[in-house]
Amino acid sequence: MIVRPNFFPFCLARGDDTGTIAVSLIANRFLLWRGEHAHQGAISTLAWSPDGQFLASGGEDGVVHIWLAASGELLYSFQHGQAVRRLRWSQDSQRIAAISRERVDLWPLLPALADAA
C-alpha cells in the first residue's frame, strides 16, 4: 500500500495492490472519496500537487491519472507505457512528470486544471 499525506488540506491518500485509491481527512479519518480499480493492478506511486488541489496516481499498468483531490473527479489520464515508479509536479502545478526505469514523460495540464480549481 502507498500512503501520501498532504498537510495543506490535511488529507491522506492511499493506493493499494488492487488499484483502489482513497482520500480521507487526517484528523478523523473521514473518507472523502474512493475509486475502486482506478488502475489495472497495483498503484505504485501517488503525488499531491504543490497547492494540494490535485492528486496524481501512477500504476503498474503504465497509466497516470490526475484527480481533483476534494471530489475524486478524474481530470486526465495519460499512457506512460511502462510501470510508473515516480511522479513529480512542477511548482506551479501545471505539469506532471512520470518516471519509470527507462522513460520520463512530461505532460502539460492547463487549461483543464485551471477550470477545475
C-alpha positions in Angstrom: 0.0 0.0 0.0 1.2 3.5 -0.9 0.3 6.3 1.6 0.9 10.0 1.0 -0.2 12.7 3.5 -0.9 16.3 2.4 -0.7 18.8 5.2 -2.2 21.7 3.2 -5.8 20.4 3.2 -4.8 17.8 5.9 -5.7 14.8 3.7 -4.3 11.3 3.4 -4.2 9.5 0.0 -3.9 5.7 -0.2 -3.4 3.4 -3.1 -3.3 -0.4 -2.9 -2.4 -3.5 -4.9 -5.9 -3.9 -6.3 -5.7 -0.4 -8.0 -8.0 1.2 -5.5 -7.4 4.8 -4.4 -8.9 6.6 -1.4 -8.6 10.1 0.1 -9.6 10.8 3.7 -9.2 13.5 6.3 -6.2 13.0 8.6 -7.8 14.3 11.8 -10.9 12.0 11.9 -10.2 9.5 9.0 -13.4 10.6 7.3 -13.4 9.2 3.8 -13.8 11.9 1.2 -13.8 9.6 -1.8 -12.7 6.2 -3.0 -12.1 4.9 -6.5 -12.3 1.1 -6.9 -10.0 -0.3 -9.6 -8.7 3.2 -10.6 -5.7 1.3 -12.1 -5.5 -2.2 -13.6 -3.2 -3.7 -10.9 -1.2 -2.1 -8.2 -0.9 1.7 -7.6 2.8 2.2 -7.5 3.0 5.9 -6.6 0.9 8.9 -5.5 1.8 12.6 -5.6 -0.1 15.7 -4.4 0.2 18.9 -6.4 2.1 21.7 -4.5 -1.2 23.6 -4.0 -2.9 20.5 -2.6 -5.8 20.7 -5.1 -4.9 17.7 -7.2 -3.7 14.2 -6.7 -1.7 12.1 -9.3 -1.6 8.3 -9.3 0.6 6.1 -11.2 0.3 2.4 -11.6 1.9 -0.8 -12.6 -0.4 -0.6 -15.7 1.7 2.3 -17.1 -1.1 4.8 -16.6 -1.1 8.2 -14.9 -4.3 9.7 -13.6 -4.9 13.2 -12.3 -7.7 13.6 -9.8 -9.5 16.6 -8.3 -8.5 16.0 -4.6 -11.6 17.2 -3.0 -14.1 15.1 -5.0 -12.2 12.4 -6.8 -13.2 13.6 -10.2 -10.9 12.2 -12.9 -9.5 15.1 -14.9 -6.8 13.4 -17.0 -5.4 10.0 -17.9 -2.0 9.6 -19.6 -0.4 6.5 -21.1 3.2 6.3 -19.9 3.7 2.8 -21.4 5.7 1.4 -18.5 5.1 0.8 -14.8 5.2 4.3 -13.2 7.8 4.5 -10.4 7.6 8.2 -9.5 5.5 11.2 -10.2 6.7 14.8 -9.8 4.7 18.0 -10.1 6.1 21.4 -11.3 6.0 24.1 -8.6 3.1 25.8 -10.4 1.0 22.6 -10.6 0.8 23.0 -14.4 2.9 20.0 -15.4 3.5 16.5 -14.2 6.4 14.2 -14.9 6.1 10.4 -14.8 9.3 8.3 -14.3 9.9 4.6 -14.9 13.1 2.7 -15.2 13.7 3.6 -18.9 11.4 6.5 -19.6 10.5 10.0 -18.5 7.4 11.8 -19.8 6.3 15.4 -19.1 2.7 16.5 -19.7 1.2 20.0 -19.5 -2.1 20.1 -17.6 -3.6 23.5 -18.4 -6.2 24.8 -19.1 -8.2 21.9 -17.6 -6.8 22.2 -14.1 -7.4 26.0 -14.0 -11.0 25.3 -14.9 -11.4 22.5 -12.3 -10.0 24.6 -9.4 
